[in-house]
């Protein structure tokens, strides 16, 4: 979508939709799969070409030199020609055609097999694209979650700084012990560390996202890390059985497995046709000339012009068990392909059920965590006011701060886990990922 835009002209802040569209055009894995599609198309054209006759032209020119022989005798087209020339020249020309009229229908089946391979290459491109899109969505949500967690840490760091300043004032007037101030300093240092640590995580996720987008190290990159409304985490989770039934007909990994099973059926059919005869037709036109002949070049070409046509039939009788082995191996491959289809369906069902469990459980945790945050915020504000008034000690304050921090992170984690897994369920159902 953005392939025609110079990168400098694009917004440095990327939305999820921009990331998905850009990766579809620039991700190397996807591009290589598209090249495989083109290669499969060429092989399909080649297999179709095998249904038609082949035609070739050949020409040879040769010089002969016999310095110590007095006479040279050349037999050409059943005629012997003698010459005293030590240097002789000979030319021959041929136009040959061949056509496999019937080989048990193998050529037609090869076209069918290659058409399936061409369809498979297209599906595999789609599969690689969906895998990339899923990875991008996961990284994007991680960035959103960690960015919001950083804001929480920054707010707590600012509060810790204010508490330290208040503690230092109380220390000066002898209202707070030096050990308590040291604990407040440790709290502020810990809060500042949390801010730095979350920023490091954000940078790491952005680096991974740039890699999927094939962006170089010097290219600027940032995401539109807007906070998501809490209501997004309360949206209905799609029914897992409805998602699975829809995914069976739309997911590329299932269609790829089914195409491989169809290909195995065709290959078994081809192997069985190895027992049948092959009928071929051959035809050719040839001509030649020789410098030692007494006739002129034109007369030689006229007299030496010859044509031929032939029919050949090949019937396999004893082939050292090659055909039987080919048939048995094709049966094994067909059974293996059928098992792969079953395995892919089971794996798909397991993936969807896991997404559903993550979404539903995270949604319930979010409801509980939201209530816990409100309770801990009220408790922390109360204890902080009591600490300022000298009614609570430093241990109570730090414990309240830790409880609030844990509750806020639990809420953020459950919120974004719910949103991500709900969107992935819709993605497996055939919809787009929207954040």
N, C-alpha and C positions, 0 to 999 in steps of 0.2 A: 504493500500500500504506500510505503514511504520510499521505495527504491529510487524514485526519480528526484527526491529532495536531497540536496547537500546536507550533511549532518549539521553544519554550522547554522543552517536555516531552521533546523528543528528546535523545538523547545527543549531546554536542558532538563526540565522536569517532565518525566514520562508518566502517563497514566497506564493502567494495566492494559487497556485496549491497544494503546500504542505499542507496548512491549510485545503483545501477542501478535499483532499485525507485522511488526518489524521482524520478529523471529521467523515468521512464516516465509519471509523473502530472503533472509540473510543467514539463518542458521545453517552451518555447513552440513550437518547430518541430514537435514531436510533437502538441501541442494543435491547431495550425493544420491539420495533416494530418487529425486526427480531425474537425474542422469540415468539411473537404473531403469526408470520407466522408458526413456528414449531408447536405451539399449534393447529392452524387451520388444519394443515396437519394430526395431530393425530385424531382430531375430524372427519375428512373426512374418515380416515381409519376405525374409529368406525362405522360411518354411513354405509359404505360398508359392514362391518361385520354383520350388522343387516339383510342383505339379506339372510344369510345362517342359517342353523339350529343351535341350541344350545345344548350342551351335558354336563351333570353334574353327578357327582358320590357322593353318600351320604353313610355314615356309622355311626352306633350308637352302643355303648356298654353300658350296664347298669347292675348294681348290685342291688339286692333286699334283704333286711334283715328284717325278722319278728320274733323276739325272743320269743313272747308269743303265737304264733299260731302253732297249732300242724300239720296242713296240709295247703298247699298253692295250689290253683287251678289257672292255667294259661291257657287262651284261646289264641291260636296262629294258624293262618291260618285255622280257623274254627274247630280246635281240642282242646279239653280240656285235660289238663295234670295236674295230682295231684302229689304232692311231700311232704315229711316230712322234707326236708332240710330247715333250717331257712335262709340260704344264697343261693340265686339263681343268675344266670348270664344269660343275654339275649343279643343276637347280631342280628342286621339286616343290610342289604346292598341293595343299589339300584342304578341303572344306568338309568337316565332319559333323554329323548331327546324331544325337541319341535321345531316346525317350523311354522312360520306364512306364510302360502302358499300365501295368498292374503289379503291385507287390503286396497283395493282400489288404490293400487299403491303408498301409502304414503311413504313406505320405499325407493322406487326408487326416489321419489321426494325429500326426505330428503337428499339423496346423491347429487342430483343436487343443492339443496339449500346450502349444506355445501361446495360444490366445488366453488360456487360463493363466499362464505365467505372466503375461502382460497385465491381466487384471490383478494378479497378485502383487505385482510391482507397484501398481497404483494404490492398492490398499495398504501396502507397507509404507508408502510415503505418507498416507493419511495417519497411519499408526504412529510413525515417528513424530509427526507434527503434533498429534494429541499428547504424546508423552512430553514433548517440549512445553506445550501449553500448560500441562499439569504441573511441571516443575517450576515454571515461571509463576503460576498462581501461588504455589506454596511459598516460594521465596518472597513474593510481593506481600503476602499476608504476614510473613515473619518480620518484614521491614515495618509494616504498619503496627504490628503488635509491639515490637521492640522500641519503635519511636514513641509510642504512647507510654510505654513503661519508663522510658527515659524522662518524659515530662513529669511522671509521678516521682521519680528519683530526684529530679531537679527541684520540685516543690518541697520535698522532704529535706533536701540539702539546704535550701533557703531557710526553712524552719529551724534546722539544726544550727545554722549560723546565728540566727536570732537568739536561740536558746543559749548558745555559748556566750554571746555578748551580754545577755542578761545574767548569766552565771558569773562572768568576770566582774560585773558591777556588784553583785552580791558578795563576791569574794573580797572586794575592796573594803566593804563595810563590815566584813566579818560575819556575814549571814550564811555563807556557804563554805564548805571545806574545800581545800585545794584538791583533794582526791576526787571530789564530785566534779570539779571543773575539768580535771583530766579526763573523766569519763565523757563529759560533753565534747571535749576536743576529739576524743576517739570516735564519738558518734558523728561529728561533722566530717572527719576524715573518711569514715566508712561510707557516709552518704555521697561524698565527692567521688569516692572510688566506684560506687554503683553507677554514677552518671557516666564516668569514663568507660566503664566496662560495657554498659549498654550501647554507647556510641561505637565502641570497637566491634560489637556484634552487628550493629547496623551496617558499618563499613564492610564487614565480611560478607553479609548477605547481598549487598549491592555489588560487590566484586563478582560473586557467583552469578548474579543476574546479568551483569555485563558480559560475562563469558558466554552465557546462553544466547545473548543477542549479537555475539561476535563483534563487540566494541573493543577498540584498542585502548591501551593504558592511558594515552594522552587525551582521549576524548572525554569531555565533561558528561557527567551522568548523575541524575538524582530522580527520585520518584515523587509523585504527588501523594505524600503521606498524610492525607487528611484523616482525622479521626472519624471512625464509624459510629453512627448512632447506636445506642444500646438496643434500640428496637429491632435492629437487624438480627440480633441474636435470639429474638423471640419469634421470628417468622416460622411458619410451619415447616417441619422436616418432611421431605418427600417419602412416600411409602416405599420401603425397600423392595417389595415384590413387584410393584409397578415399575420401579427403576430397572430391576433385573430383566423383566419381560421386554421392556423397551430396548435395553442394552443388547440383548441377544440378537436383535436384528440390525443394530446400528453400529456397535463397536467394531473397529477394524480388526482387532486381534481375533475375534470370533469369525469374521468373514475370511480372514487370512487362513485360519485353520481349516475352514470348510473348503476353500479353494484348493488347499494342499491335498485334502481328501479327494476332491474331484480329479485333481491331477494324478493321484495314485491310481484311481479307477481307469483313467485313460492309459496310463503306462502299463497297467495289467492287460488291457485290451491290445495294446501294441505288441506286448511280449507274446501273447497267444497267436498273433498273426505271423509270427516267425516260422510257424509250421507250414505256411502256405507258399505256393510257387510264386516266382517272379517272372514276368514277361517284359522283354525289352525289345525295342526296334532301333536299329542302327542304319545309317545311310552316310555315304560319303562320295565326294568327287575329287579326283586327283589328276595332276598333270606334272610333266617334267621335261627337261631338255639337257643335252650333253654337248659340250663343245667339240668332242671328237667325231660326232656324227657328220656325214657328208651332206645331210639335209640342213636347210636353213632353220633358224630358230622358230619361225612361225609354222613351218611345215611340221617340225618336231612336236610343237605344242598341240597341233591339230591331231597328229597320229597318236600321241601318247595320252590324250584325254581319256579318262576312264571313270566309271561310276560303279557304285556298289550299294546294295541294300540287303539287310539281314534281319532275321528274327531269332531271338534267343530266349529259351525257357530254362529256368533253373528251379529244380525241385529238391528241397532238402530231404535227404533220406537218413543219413547218419551224421550228426554234427558234433560228436563228442559231448553230448548232453548240454550244449550251450543254450538251446531254446528252453529246455525243461528247467534249467537253473534260473534263466531269466524270468520265467513264469512264476516259479516259487518265490524268488526274491521280490517280485512285484506284488505277490499276495501278502508277503510279510510287510512290505512298505505300506500297503493299503490298510492293513490291520493297525499298524503303528499310527498312521494318519488319523484313523477313526478314534484311537485312544487319545491323540492330541486334541481333537475337537472336544471330547468329553472332559479332558483335563483343563482346557481353556475355559469351558463353561463353568466348571467347578471353581476355578481360580477367580473368575469374574464374579460369581456369586459371593465368594468369600470376601473379595475386595469391597463390594457394595455393602454387604452386611457389616463389615468393619467400619466403613464410613458412616453408616446409619447409627451404629452403636456409639461411635465417637460423637456424632452430632447430638443425639438424644441425651446421652449422659452429660455431655458438656453443657447442654442447654439447662438441664436440671441443676448442675453445679453453678451455672451463671446466676440463676434465680436466687440460690442460697448465698452465693458470694456477694450479690448486689445488696442483699439485706445485711450481710456481715459488714460490708464497707460502711454503710450508713451508721451502723451501730458503733463501729470502731472509730469513725470520724468524730462522732459525738463524744465518745469516751476519751479520745486523745485531746480534743479541744478542752474538755473539762479538766483533765489532769494537767494539761499545759498551763491553764489559768491558775490551778491550785499550786503548781510548782512555782509560778511567778510570785504567788502570794506567800510562798514558804510553807504551804500545807502538805505538799507531797515531796518525797525525796527523789533523787536522780534515778534510782532503780525503778520506781513506778513509772517515771517518764519514759525511760528507755524501753520498758516492757510494752507500754502503750504504743510507742512509735513502731516497734517491731510488729506488733499485732496489726496495726493499721497497714503497714507496708505489705505484710503477707496477704491481708485481705484484698488490697488493691490489685496485687499481682495475680491472685487467684481469679479475681473478676475479669481482668484483662485476658488471661490465658483461656479461661472458659468461653469468653465472648468470641475471641478470634478463632478458637477451635471449632465452635459451633458454626460460625459464618463460613469458614473454609470448607468444612466437611459437608455442609448443606449445599454450597455451590458446586462442590465436586460431584455430589449425588445428581444434581441437575445436569452437570456436564456429562456424566455417564448415561443420563437419560436421553441425551442428544441435544441439550441446550448449550448456550454459551456461558462462559464464566464471567460473572459481573460482580464487581466489588464497589 
